[in-house]
Amino acid sequence: MFNIIRQEQREVEGELEKEEQRPSPDVGRLVALKQQATNLSRELEHFRDV
């Protein structure tokens, strides 16, 4: 499960980076991707604490 979440986090971070580099990034998409990345990070922290 940890590896699945980590892979998803990498994909979200990649999408976030691409969106940030666009000439006119979609602010709503940036906010959503950042929130998703934060949520995945929290899930990973939970696994580390167990």
N, C-alpha and C positions, 0 to 999 in steps of 0.2 A: 504494500500500500504506500509506504514511504516513497519508493522509487516512482510510482505513478504520479503522486502529488508533485514530486520534484521535477519530473519531466513536464508536467502541465505548467508548473511555475516557469520553467525555462522558455516554454512556448509563449506564454503570456508576456514575459519580459522581452522576448524577441519582437513580438507584435508591438509592444509599447515603444521600443526603440525605433522601429520602422515608422510608427505614427509620429513620433517626436521629430524625425528627420524630414518629414514631408514638408513641402513649401508652405502649405496651410493646414496644419494639423487640426483634426476634429477634436475640439475641447471636450465634448461629451464622451467621446471614445477614450480620450486620454484619462479622464476621471474614472471611467468604468474599468479600464485596464489596470490603473494604479490600485483601485479598490480590490480587484480580483487578485492582483499580485500580493497585496497585504494580507488578504484572507488566506491565501495559500501559504504564505510565510508563517502565519499563526498556526495553521494546521501542522506544518513541519515542526514548529517549536513544541507542539503537544507531543509528537512522537519522540522528540529528544528528551522530554521530561519524564517519559514513561520508563 
